[in-house]
Amino acid sequence: MTGCTYDLAYAGPCGAPVVIEDSPDRCVNHLKEVCCTPDCDNRATHQCSEAVSLVCGYPLCDLCQHARGGATGPFSGLPMGPHRRKNP
């Protein structure tokens, strides 16, 4: 058995035991994490590590990032900001 590779903001890989054969790199807590960016339903690989007074922590895939402004979507009005695709 290996540890979960889902990256927790400012903590590193989760490391919890992986017990599900369908996903050899995820624990039961992170198995179904999906990117929070609007119109993106990729599997999340890490928590957003953007910090203001608190760490954002929303799940993101490797193609998306925390946005500093100009993005729209369900999280655009939150103090921790919206998320969007990275520029190519």
C-alpha atoms as an extended CHARMM CRD file, in Angstrom:
* protein
*
        88  EXT
         1         1  MET       CA              0.0000000000        0.0000000000        0.0000000000  PROA      1               0.0000000000
         2         2  THR       CA              1.1620000000        3.5180000000       -0.8100000000  PROA      2               0.0000000000
         3         3  GLY       CA              0.1140000000        6.8950000000        0.5180000000  PROA      3               0.0000000000
         4         4  CYS       CA             -2.3860000000        9.2790000000       -1.0500000000  PROA      4               0.0000000000
         5         5  THR       CA             -0.7030000000       11.7650000000       -3.4080000000  PROA      5               0.0000000000
         6         6  TYR       CA             -3.3830000000       14.5130000000       -3.1890000000  PROA      6               0.0000000000
         7         7  ASP       CA             -1.4240000000       17.6410000000       -2.2360000000  PROA      7               0.0000000000
         8         8  LEU       CA             -2.7370000000       19.5440000000        0.7790000000  PROA      8               0.0000000000
         9         9  ALA       CA             -2.0230000000       23.2880000000        0.8230000000  PROA      9               0.0000000000
        10        10  TYR       CA              1.0970000000       24.0580000000        2.8780000000  PROA      10              0.0000000000
        11        11  ALA       CA              1.2220000000       20.4700000000        4.1620000000  PROA      11              0.0000000000
        12        12  GLY       CA              2.3060000000       18.3410000000        1.1840000000  PROA      12              0.0000000000
        13        13  PRO       CA              0.9160000000       14.9780000000        0.0900000000  PROA      13              0.0000000000
        14        14  CYS       CA             -1.9810000000       13.6050000000        2.1490000000  PROA      14              0.0000000000
        15        15  GLY       CA             -0.1860000000       10.3050000000        2.7450000000  PROA      15              0.0000000000
        16        16  ALA       CA             -3.2550000000        8.4560000000        4.0540000000  PROA      16              0.0000000000
        17        17  PRO       CA             -3.3900000000        4.7710000000        3.1390000000  PROA      17              0.0000000000
        18        18  VAL       CA             -4.7040000000        3.9860000000       -0.3240000000  PROA      18              0.0000000000
        19        19  VAL       CA             -7.1820000000        1.1530000000       -0.0270000000  PROA      19              0.0000000000
        20        20  ILE       CA             -9.2070000000        1.3410000000       -3.2360000000  PROA      20              0.0000000000
        21        21  GLU       CA             -7.9320000000       -0.6360000000       -6.2010000000  PROA      21              0.0000000000
        22        22  ASP       CA             -9.6640000000        1.7050000000       -8.6910000000  PROA      22              0.0000000000
        23        23  SER       CA             -7.3540000000        4.5500000000       -7.6940000000  PROA      23              0.0000000000
        24        24  PRO       CA             -3.8780000000        3.4670000000       -6.6530000000  PROA      24              0.0000000000
        25        25  ASP       CA             -2.8620000000        7.0250000000       -5.7010000000  PROA      25              0.0000000000
        26        26  ARG       CA             -5.8340000000        8.3080000000       -3.6370000000  PROA      26              0.0000000000
        27        27  CYS       CA             -7.3250000000        7.6660000000       -0.2290000000  PROA      27              0.0000000000
        28        28  VAL       CA            -11.0840000000        7.4540000000        0.3030000000  PROA      28              0.0000000000
        29        29  ASN       CA            -11.2360000000       11.1310000000        1.3470000000  PROA      29              0.0000000000
        30        30  HSD       CA             -9.6800000000       12.4290000000       -1.8860000000  PROA      30              0.0000000000
        31        31  LEU       CA            -10.8450000000        9.8190000000       -4.3720000000  PROA      31              0.0000000000
        32        32  LYS       CA            -13.6720000000       11.9400000000       -5.8190000000  PROA      32              0.0000000000
        33        33  GLU       CA            -12.1520000000       15.4410000000       -5.5450000000  PROA      33              0.0000000000
        34        34  VAL       CA            -12.9900000000       17.4360000000       -8.6830000000  PROA      34              0.0000000000
        35        35  CYS       CA            -11.5520000000       20.7980000000       -9.7230000000  PROA      35              0.0000000000
        36        36  CYS       CA            -13.6880000000       23.7200000000       -8.4960000000  PROA      36              0.0000000000
        37        37  THR       CA            -13.0380000000       25.8920000000      -11.5800000000  PROA      37              0.0000000000
        38        38  PRO       CA            -16.2450000000       26.5820000000      -13.5330000000  PROA      38              0.0000000000
        39        39  ASP       CA            -16.5150000000       24.4150000000      -16.6600000000  PROA      39              0.0000000000
        40        40  CYS       CA            -13.6810000000       22.1660000000      -15.5020000000  PROA      40              0.0000000000
        41        41  ASP       CA            -14.4630000000       18.7080000000      -14.2520000000  PROA      41              0.0000000000
        42        42  ASN       CA            -10.9250000000       17.3450000000      -14.2170000000  PROA      42              0.0000000000
        43        43  ARG       CA             -9.7590000000       15.3300000000      -11.2710000000  PROA      43              0.0000000000
        44        44  ALA       CA             -8.3080000000       17.6480000000       -8.6180000000  PROA      44              0.0000000000
        45        45  THR       CA             -4.6670000000       17.0600000000       -7.7320000000  PROA      45              0.0000000000
        46        46  HSD       CA             -4.1700000000       19.6140000000       -4.9840000000  PROA      46              0.0000000000
        47        47  GLN       CA             -5.6950000000       22.2550000000       -2.7450000000  PROA      47              0.0000000000
        48        48  CYS       CA             -5.3520000000       25.8910000000       -3.8010000000  PROA      48              0.0000000000
        49        49  SER       CA             -2.5930000000       27.3830000000       -1.6530000000  PROA      49              0.0000000000
        50        50  GLU       CA             -3.4640000000       31.0500000000       -2.2480000000  PROA      50              0.0000000000
        51        51  ALA       CA             -3.4900000000       32.8260000000        1.1060000000  PROA      51              0.0000000000
        52        52  VAL       CA             -4.7990000000       36.1790000000        2.2500000000  PROA      52              0.0000000000
        53        53  SER       CA             -5.6170000000       35.8310000000        5.9310000000  PROA      53              0.0000000000
        54        54  LEU       CA             -6.6960000000       32.2060000000        5.4320000000  PROA      54              0.0000000000
        55        55  VAL       CA             -5.6070000000       29.5450000000        2.9690000000  PROA      55              0.0000000000
        56        56  CYS       CA             -8.0610000000       29.1400000000        0.0800000000  PROA      56              0.0000000000
        57        57  GLY       CA             -8.0380000000       25.3210000000        0.0600000000  PROA      57              0.0000000000
        58        58  TYR       CA            -10.4410000000       24.7230000000       -2.8370000000  PROA      58              0.0000000000
        59        59  PRO       CA             -9.6150000000       21.6440000000       -4.9530000000  PROA      59              0.0000000000
        60        60  LEU       CA             -7.7950000000       22.3450000000       -8.2480000000  PROA      60              0.0000000000
        61        61  CYS       CA             -6.4240000000       20.3240000000      -11.1530000000  PROA      61              0.0000000000
        62        62  ASP       CA             -2.9930000000       20.9970000000      -12.6650000000  PROA      62              0.0000000000
        63        63  LEU       CA             -4.5470000000       23.1010000000      -15.4690000000  PROA      63              0.0000000000
        64        64  CYS       CA             -6.2740000000       25.6470000000      -13.1960000000  PROA      64              0.0000000000
        65        65  GLN       CA             -5.2090000000       28.3190000000      -10.7310000000  PROA      65              0.0000000000
        66        66  HSD       CA             -6.4210000000       30.9210000000       -8.2560000000  PROA      66              0.0000000000
        67        67  ALA       CA             -7.4600000000       34.0960000000      -10.1180000000  PROA      67              0.0000000000
        68        68  ARG       CA             -6.6080000000       37.5860000000       -8.9570000000  PROA      68              0.0000000000
        69        69  GLY       CA             -9.5810000000       39.1200000000      -10.7540000000  PROA      69              0.0000000000
        70        70  GLY       CA            -11.5530000000       39.1470000000      -13.9570000000  PROA      70              0.0000000000
        71        71  ALA       CA            -12.8160000000       35.5930000000      -13.5890000000  PROA      71              0.0000000000
        72        72  THR       CA            -16.4470000000       34.6580000000      -13.1510000000  PROA      72              0.0000000000
        73        73  GLY       CA            -18.1650000000       31.6440000000      -11.7020000000  PROA      73              0.0000000000
        74        74  PRO       CA            -19.6840000000       30.2800000000       -8.5210000000  PROA      74              0.0000000000
        75        75  PHE       CA            -16.6900000000       31.2760000000       -6.3690000000  PROA      75              0.0000000000
        76        76  SER       CA            -16.0640000000       34.7440000000       -7.8570000000  PROA      76              0.0000000000
        77        77  GLY       CA            -17.8240000000       36.5840000000       -5.0320000000  PROA      77              0.0000000000
        78        78  LEU       CA            -16.0050000000       34.8420000000       -2.2160000000  PROA      78              0.0000000000
        79        79  PRO       CA            -13.2070000000       36.6570000000       -0.3760000000  PROA      79              0.0000000000
        80        80  MET       CA            -10.7700000000       33.9260000000       -1.3770000000  PROA      80              0.0000000000
        81        81  GLY       CA            -11.5400000000       34.6650000000       -5.0060000000  PROA      81              0.0000000000
        82        82  PRO       CA            -12.3930000000       32.7550000000       -8.1500000000  PROA      82              0.0000000000
        83        83  HSD       CA            -10.4440000000       30.0890000000       -9.9660000000  PROA      83              0.0000000000
        84        84  ARG       CA             -9.6830000000       29.8420000000      -13.6920000000  PROA      84              0.0000000000
        85        85  ARG       CA             -7.6700000000       27.9720000000      -16.3110000000  PROA      85              0.0000000000
        86        86  LYS       CA             -3.9740000000       28.8170000000      -16.4440000000  PROA      86              0.0000000000
        87        87  ASN       CA             -2.8040000000       30.8180000000      -19.4280000000  PROA      87              0.0000000000
        88        88  PRO       CA             -1.1900000000       28.5840000000      -22.0480000000  PROA      88              0.0000000000
